[in-house]
Amino acid sequence: MPLILFNKPFQTMCQFSPQEGRETLADYLDIPDIYPAGRLDADSEGLLLLTDDGKLQHRISHPRRKQPKTYLVQVEGIPDEQQLQRLRQPLQLNDFLTQPCQAKQVQTPDWLWPREPPVRIRLEIPTSWLALTISEGKNRQVRRMTAAVGLPTLRLIRTAIGPFSLQTHPLWPGQWQTVDPGAMDGSV
């Protein structure tokens, strides 16, 4: 089976089994025997890869493979160079030290969809967008990293995993498409 790219909507659980009162992947994907290669928490949106191939799933999601993942992060505040540099360097969080990553401030992407419900904005506190590319994916890692440097996350969207990106494969929340998994061979 080909690899499936799915744009996970905000507040959708990253599982197929029913969750009372919550949307799950089963509300969007009616394909038997597929599983996510990696996860996104309910508060995060964006690119998720799914497959029925256990070996491919392992190659994509195993931490030793260091598959780069890019996130678009709306934060509270405007980052200064010191905060960006701290994000780029290994950052000590309570239970682990992050790997070096790429971090830069970016403009609001013109291709970005509105979130439902919208992010709560406080008029007296400005917001900005960051692009972070990490090669690991510990629980709530990006949120914890931005909080550690004084830039709390308001919205988190995974835009790319390895060679696949929502910019080159435009999908609105809840949409999916199949792709040739061969593109993963060069990056894993």
Backbone bond lengths (Angstrom), bond angles and torsions (degrees), N, CA, C in turn:
res aa  C-N    CA-C-N  psi(-1)  N-CA   C-N-CA  omega(-1)  CA-C   N-CA-C  phi
1 M - - - 1.458 - - 1.529 108.63 -
2 P 1.316 117.13 143.99 1.469 119.77 175.15 1.529 110.97 -66.70
3 L 1.280 114.08 167.44 1.450 122.04 175.42 1.532 108.46 -79.03
4 I 1.310 117.19 142.02 1.464 121.48 -179.63 1.517 109.27 -108.41
5 L 1.332 116.16 127.13 1.458 122.86 172.51 1.517 106.39 -98.13
6 F 1.322 116.85 129.62 1.461 121.70 -177.99 1.519 108.63 -133.51
7 N 1.327 116.75 135.57 1.458 121.68 175.25 1.525 107.35 -95.60
8 K 1.328 115.88 100.58 1.467 121.85 -175.99 1.525 110.39 -72.93
9 P 1.326 116.93 122.52 1.462 119.37 177.62 1.531 112.43 -70.82
10 F 1.323 115.36 156.55 1.458 123.77 173.88 1.527 109.16 -54.91
11 Q 1.320 116.60 138.14 1.465 126.12 177.33 1.523 114.63 70.97
12 T 1.316 118.63 9.57 1.462 121.43 174.18 1.522 108.22 -88.98
13 M 1.316 116.03 131.44 1.460 121.32 178.86 1.527 109.12 -74.46
14 C 1.313 116.39 140.88 1.465 123.44 -176.64 1.532 109.31 -88.26
15 Q 1.330 115.31 59.05 1.456 122.49 -179.65 1.519 108.14 -156.27
16 F 1.331 116.50 161.70 1.464 121.28 178.17 1.518 112.21 -96.77
17 S 1.326 117.41 -25.27 1.463 119.07 -178.85 1.518 110.07 -69.30
18 P 1.340 116.41 145.24 1.470 120.42 -176.80 1.526 112.19 -59.70
19 Q 1.297 115.36 145.16 1.466 122.99 177.17 1.526 105.24 -133.60
20 E 1.313 117.64 111.98 1.460 121.14 -173.81 1.529 111.87 -53.65
21 G 1.323 115.00 125.92 1.459 120.99 177.04 1.514 114.63 78.09
22 R 1.329 119.64 3.80 1.469 122.42 -177.74 1.516 109.79 -128.20
23 E 1.325 116.28 144.56 1.456 120.45 171.21 1.523 108.80 -74.75
24 T 1.329 115.58 147.84 1.463 121.66 176.03 1.528 107.82 -128.32
25 L 1.321 116.82 177.93 1.462 121.44 177.68 1.522 111.28 -58.74
26 A 1.337 117.70 -29.97 1.467 121.85 179.89 1.525 112.15 -64.05
27 D 1.314 118.27 -21.02 1.465 120.61 177.13 1.523 111.84 -73.41
28 Y 1.325 117.33 -13.85 1.464 121.76 -176.23 1.525 113.91 -121.25
29 L 1.321 117.83 -28.33 1.458 122.13 -173.18 1.521 109.86 -122.66
30 D 1.317 117.34 113.36 1.458 122.36 178.06 1.525 108.62 -108.38
31 I 1.324 114.86 62.11 1.460 121.84 -178.69 1.521 106.30 -123.81
32 P 1.324 118.08 122.27 1.474 119.41 -175.76 1.527 113.20 -69.31
33 D 1.320 114.72 146.19 1.470 123.75 168.84 1.527 115.26 61.98
34 I 1.329 118.24 30.56 1.463 119.87 173.18 1.528 108.52 -104.89
35 Y 1.326 114.10 153.91 1.457 120.42 -177.92 1.524 109.15 -140.33
36 P 1.329 116.90 148.72 1.467 118.77 177.17 1.523 111.52 -70.88
37 A 1.315 115.10 141.75 1.467 122.18 173.51 1.521 105.89 -99.07
38 G 1.319 116.04 85.69 1.455 121.88 -172.47 1.520 109.66 103.79
39 R 1.321 115.83 175.75 1.461 120.31 -175.20 1.517 110.21 -137.72
40 L 1.315 114.76 162.45 1.465 124.16 167.44 1.517 106.09 -133.92
41 D 1.333 117.52 135.80 1.459 118.07 178.76 1.528 109.44 -70.55
42 A 1.323 116.89 167.08 1.461 121.79 -175.62 1.526 111.95 -59.45
43 D 1.333 117.97 -32.35 1.460 121.62 -177.84 1.523 113.53 -79.13
44 S 1.326 117.12 -6.10 1.460 121.27 -179.48 1.520 110.08 -104.77
45 E 1.322 114.85 154.00 1.461 121.88 -178.87 1.515 108.64 -121.75
46 G 1.320 115.12 170.01 1.444 118.94 167.01 1.508 116.69 111.46
47 L 1.334 114.73 -158.42 1.447 123.42 -167.15 1.527 112.85 -67.30
48 L 1.320 113.35 130.00 1.452 123.01 175.46 1.530 106.23 -134.25
49 L 1.321 117.19 136.65 1.461 122.04 177.06 1.516 108.57 -104.65
50 L 1.333 116.31 136.74 1.466 121.88 178.99 1.519 109.22 -131.54
51 T 1.335 115.57 149.09 1.458 120.89 179.54 1.521 109.60 -156.95
52 D 1.330 115.22 162.71 1.465 120.46 172.44 1.528 110.49 -102.52
53 D 1.329 116.79 3.40 1.457 123.54 -177.65 1.534 109.25 -98.14
54 G 1.324 116.31 107.24 1.467 121.03 -176.93 1.519 113.49 -59.88
55 K 1.343 117.36 -38.07 1.465 119.99 179.22 1.525 111.07 -66.25
56 L 1.329 116.53 -41.85 1.469 120.36 178.04 1.530 110.24 -65.68
57 Q 1.316 116.69 -42.57 1.464 120.94 177.99 1.528 110.20 -57.08
58 H 1.315 116.74 -43.77 1.465 121.72 179.32 1.534 110.72 -64.70
59 R 1.346 116.95 -44.43 1.469 120.62 -179.71 1.524 111.79 -61.20
60 I 1.326 117.39 -34.66 1.461 120.82 -178.51 1.524 111.33 -77.59
61 S 1.321 116.79 -43.47 1.462 119.45 -168.07 1.524 116.37 -99.27
62 H 1.314 119.16 -14.23 1.462 119.69 -175.50 1.529 110.50 -67.35
63 P 1.347 117.81 132.26 1.466 121.42 -177.19 1.528 114.62 -57.15
64 R 1.334 117.74 -31.05 1.463 119.01 -179.23 1.526 112.94 -68.99
65 R 1.319 117.08 -18.45 1.464 121.24 -179.40 1.522 112.12 -76.87
66 K 1.326 117.38 -18.18 1.471 122.91 176.59 1.531 112.10 51.08
67 Q 1.320 116.68 44.24 1.457 122.13 178.59 1.537 109.22 -64.98
68 P 1.327 118.89 119.11 1.468 118.94 -178.72 1.528 111.77 -67.06
69 K 1.308 114.89 136.88 1.461 122.22 178.42 1.517 107.53 -127.41
70 T 1.333 116.35 129.68 1.459 120.82 -179.67 1.518 109.39 -108.45
71 Y 1.324 114.04 135.74 1.459 121.73 -179.16 1.523 109.60 -123.19
72 L 1.306 115.65 140.36 1.446 123.11 170.70 1.524 105.12 -100.41
73 V 1.328 116.86 122.94 1.457 120.89 -171.00 1.526 109.97 -125.95
74 Q 1.316 116.34 119.23 1.457 120.19 172.10 1.523 106.92 -88.43
75 V 1.327 116.23 123.39 1.460 120.70 -176.92 1.519 110.27 -119.36
76 E 1.305 113.60 158.18 1.454 120.83 174.27 1.530 107.08 -84.19
77 G 1.333 116.47 121.77 1.453 121.07 -179.23 1.515 111.88 106.10
78 I 1.311 115.28 171.90 1.461 123.34 177.87 1.533 107.15 -113.03
79 P 1.328 118.85 120.13 1.466 119.83 -176.52 1.522 111.82 -70.60
80 D 1.326 115.80 144.46 1.461 119.79 169.95 1.532 107.17 -101.33
81 E 1.309 116.47 173.17 1.470 120.28 -175.95 1.531 111.56 -61.99
82 Q 1.324 117.57 -34.48 1.465 120.37 179.16 1.531 110.91 -63.88
83 Q 1.323 117.75 -42.34 1.462 120.50 178.69 1.534 110.83 -65.15
84 L 1.324 116.92 -41.96 1.465 119.97 178.29 1.526 110.60 -63.67
85 Q 1.325 117.12 -40.78 1.463 121.18 179.36 1.532 110.78 -64.61
86 R 1.318 117.14 -40.08 1.466 120.14 177.39 1.528 111.01 -62.14
87 L 1.361 116.43 -38.66 1.464 119.39 177.44 1.520 111.34 -64.76
88 R 1.336 117.53 -36.44 1.469 121.99 -176.95 1.532 112.57 -71.19
89 Q 1.313 116.65 -32.58 1.466 122.07 -177.74 1.527 109.81 -84.46
90 P 1.331 117.50 162.58 1.463 117.94 171.77 1.528 109.52 -54.30
91 L 1.310 115.29 132.36 1.459 121.81 -174.78 1.520 108.42 -121.32
92 Q 1.328 116.50 123.84 1.463 120.52 -179.61 1.523 109.18 -78.51
93 L 1.313 115.61 113.31 1.456 121.45 170.56 1.521 105.72 -99.25
94 N 1.295 119.09 173.49 1.466 119.93 -173.34 1.520 113.66 -52.36
95 D 1.334 117.21 -46.56 1.461 119.69 -171.70 1.526 114.97 -109.89
96 F 1.321 119.07 0.16 1.463 119.94 177.14 1.521 110.94 -163.93
97 L 1.328 113.89 164.21 1.457 122.71 176.45 1.524 107.03 -104.30
98 T 1.327 117.12 123.75 1.465 120.08 -178.85 1.519 110.85 -71.43
99 Q 1.316 115.86 158.89 1.458 122.32 172.66 1.537 107.87 -80.99
100 P 1.321 118.39 156.61 1.466 119.53 174.02 1.531 109.63 -56.28
101 C 1.316 116.47 148.95 1.462 120.45 -179.52 1.522 110.01 -143.42
102 Q 1.298 115.85 175.77 1.457 121.63 174.32 1.525 107.59 -98.35
103 A 1.320 116.98 135.45 1.466 121.39 178.80 1.516 108.80 -146.40
104 K 1.324 115.39 129.50 1.461 119.69 175.73 1.519 109.56 -151.09
105 Q 1.326 114.92 154.66 1.458 120.07 174.72 1.521 107.57 -81.72
106 V 1.345 116.76 140.42 1.462 122.24 -179.45 1.528 109.35 -133.70
107 Q 1.317 114.56 162.56 1.460 120.56 173.79 1.529 108.97 -76.31
108 T 1.321 116.77 158.25 1.458 120.32 174.92 1.532 108.09 -60.09
109 P 1.320 118.26 122.43 1.464 119.96 -178.42 1.529 111.14 -63.93
110 D 1.338 116.19 138.48 1.458 119.43 179.98 1.527 112.50 -74.60
111 W 1.346 117.93 -13.81 1.457 121.58 -179.71 1.530 112.93 -91.96
112 L 1.325 117.23 -0.95 1.462 121.18 -173.72 1.524 111.97 -73.99
113 W 1.301 116.25 134.40 1.455 123.80 178.30 1.527 109.98 -81.27
114 P 1.339 117.45 154.04 1.472 119.43 175.07 1.528 109.95 -72.50
115 R 1.314 115.89 147.60 1.465 119.48 178.30 1.511 109.71 -94.09
116 E 1.331 116.17 141.53 1.462 122.55 175.40 1.515 109.11 -119.34
117 P 1.331 118.75 119.16 1.463 126.94 -4.42 1.527 110.06 -73.73
118 P 1.334 116.73 158.40 1.468 119.62 -179.06 1.534 111.78 -64.26
119 V 1.321 114.84 157.43 1.462 121.43 175.20 1.525 107.82 -66.66
120 R 1.324 115.99 137.10 1.470 120.14 176.73 1.524 108.50 -74.15
121 I 1.293 116.32 120.66 1.459 122.47 -179.01 1.531 108.86 -108.24
122 R 1.324 114.93 134.40 1.466 120.02 174.64 1.528 107.37 -103.05
123 L 1.301 116.23 120.72 1.460 121.47 -172.96 1.519 113.59 -57.63
124 E 1.326 117.59 -31.50 1.466 120.07 -177.00 1.538 113.32 -82.39
125 I 1.335 116.88 -7.80 1.466 120.31 179.93 1.524 108.73 -120.41
126 P 1.330 117.65 117.42 1.472 119.52 179.99 1.523 111.09 -71.50
127 T 1.325 115.43 158.39 1.461 121.02 174.40 1.528 108.64 -121.29
128 S 1.319 115.20 161.38 1.460 120.64 177.13 1.517 108.26 -149.03
129 W 1.327 115.48 171.40 1.462 121.81 -178.92 1.525 109.79 -116.56
130 L 1.318 114.91 140.44 1.454 122.54 174.99 1.521 108.65 -121.64
131 A 1.325 116.48 152.05 1.459 122.51 168.07 1.520 106.23 -113.45
132 L 1.319 116.83 120.41 1.463 122.78 178.92 1.518 109.06 -119.66
133 T 1.320 116.86 131.17 1.460 121.55 174.26 1.516 107.38 -118.36
134 I 1.335 115.04 119.30 1.456 121.70 -179.15 1.522 108.97 -119.68
135 S 1.323 116.60 159.22 1.467 120.29 179.21 1.522 111.35 -113.88
136 E 1.303 116.13 13.30 1.458 121.27 175.84 1.521 106.21 -132.52
137 G 1.273 118.98 -175.43 1.454 119.88 -178.71 1.507 111.95 -164.93
138 K 1.299 115.91 62.88 1.462 120.23 178.48 1.540 109.46 -74.27
139 N 1.314 116.41 164.80 1.460 122.35 -176.70 1.532 112.13 -54.52
140 R 1.319 115.91 119.67 1.473 124.46 177.65 1.535 112.31 53.79
141 Q 1.320 116.46 32.16 1.464 121.59 -173.57 1.522 113.30 -59.10
142 V 1.323 118.70 -49.55 1.469 120.15 -176.62 1.524 110.10 -63.05
143 R 1.312 117.92 -43.10 1.469 121.24 178.10 1.534 110.93 -60.24
144 R 1.320 115.67 -42.01 1.463 119.99 -179.82 1.524 111.31 -68.13
145 M 1.338 117.01 -36.49 1.466 120.71 179.60 1.530 110.90 -65.91
146 T 1.335 116.82 -48.33 1.468 118.71 -177.90 1.528 110.70 -65.78
147 A 1.327 117.11 -37.76 1.469 120.07 177.65 1.526 110.62 -63.46
148 A 1.335 116.94 -38.69 1.471 121.28 -177.79 1.529 112.45 -63.54
149 V 1.339 117.05 -25.16 1.475 119.48 179.20 1.529 111.48 -103.33
150 G 1.328 117.17 12.74 1.462 120.81 175.02 1.513 115.31 83.88
151 L 1.339 117.19 23.55 1.463 122.11 179.63 1.538 109.16 -128.75
152 P 1.324 117.58 79.94 1.468 119.39 -176.88 1.530 112.32 -58.91
153 T 1.320 115.65 139.06 1.464 121.90 179.27 1.521 110.54 -75.98
154 L 1.328 115.61 131.80 1.459 122.47 174.58 1.527 111.35 -103.07
155 R 1.325 115.91 -35.69 1.464 121.88 -178.86 1.522 108.34 -147.26
156 L 1.336 116.40 137.57 1.455 121.62 -176.77 1.525 109.27 -133.13
157 I 1.344 115.23 122.14 1.457 121.71 -177.19 1.525 108.82 -129.68
158 R 1.335 117.22 119.17 1.461 119.14 174.39 1.524 106.60 -80.40
159 T 1.329 115.52 121.72 1.458 120.39 -176.33 1.518 114.00 -104.91
160 A 1.334 117.93 -17.56 1.462 119.29 -178.66 1.525 111.09 -153.83
161 I 1.332 114.10 146.89 1.466 123.14 171.63 1.520 105.24 -134.83
162 G 1.319 116.02 116.45 1.463 119.42 -178.75 1.521 110.30 54.76
163 P 1.336 117.88 -128.13 1.458 120.65 -176.12 1.535 114.15 -82.16
164 F 1.322 117.87 -4.30 1.466 120.75 -175.67 1.522 110.99 -100.96
165 S 1.324 115.66 136.19 1.459 120.90 -175.36 1.527 110.23 -143.15
166 L 1.327 116.07 149.20 1.460 120.72 175.15 1.531 111.53 -71.27
167 Q 1.322 117.80 -14.62 1.458 120.19 176.01 1.527 110.50 -78.95
168 T 1.333 117.71 -36.45 1.458 120.29 179.36 1.528 112.12 -91.38
169 H 1.329 117.15 -18.15 1.471 123.39 176.44 1.531 106.87 -127.46
170 P 1.338 117.58 74.94 1.473 119.96 -175.13 1.529 112.15 -62.71
171 L 1.306 114.90 121.86 1.465 122.16 177.82 1.524 108.20 -136.39
172 W 1.311 117.65 133.54 1.454 121.22 172.97 1.520 108.54 -81.12
173 P 1.318 118.73 159.88 1.461 120.31 178.77 1.535 111.10 -51.81
174 G 1.336 115.22 130.83 1.456 121.60 -179.34 1.518 113.88 92.10
175 Q 1.330 118.10 -10.90 1.462 120.85 179.06 1.529 110.49 -90.69
176 W 1.329 115.80 155.32 1.450 121.69 178.28 1.516 110.22 -145.35
177 Q 1.318 115.84 162.07 1.457 122.07 174.18 1.515 108.75 -152.48
178 T 1.315 115.65 157.47 1.454 120.28 176.78 1.523 109.21 -96.38
179 V 1.321 115.65 147.90 1.460 122.28 177.58 1.522 108.51 -137.23
180 D 1.303 115.63 163.28 1.459 121.44 177.01 1.532 108.25 -75.00
181 P 1.335 117.98 121.24 1.461 119.90 -179.33 1.526 113.39 -68.44
182 G 1.317 118.02 -8.25 1.455 121.27 179.61 1.508 113.61 -58.52
183 A 1.330 117.67 -26.66 1.469 121.13 178.25 1.526 111.33 -62.23
184 M 1.322 117.50 -23.91 1.465 120.99 179.99 1.516 111.10 -72.14
185 D 1.341 117.94 -23.62 1.463 120.98 -174.76 1.513 113.35 -59.11
186 G 1.318 117.71 -36.79 1.453 119.78 -179.46 1.506 114.11 -77.08
187 S 1.336 117.40 -15.25 1.456 119.47 -174.41 1.520 113.88 -114.25
188 V 1.312 118.01 -3.54 1.464 120.25 178.03 1.501 111.97 -124.98
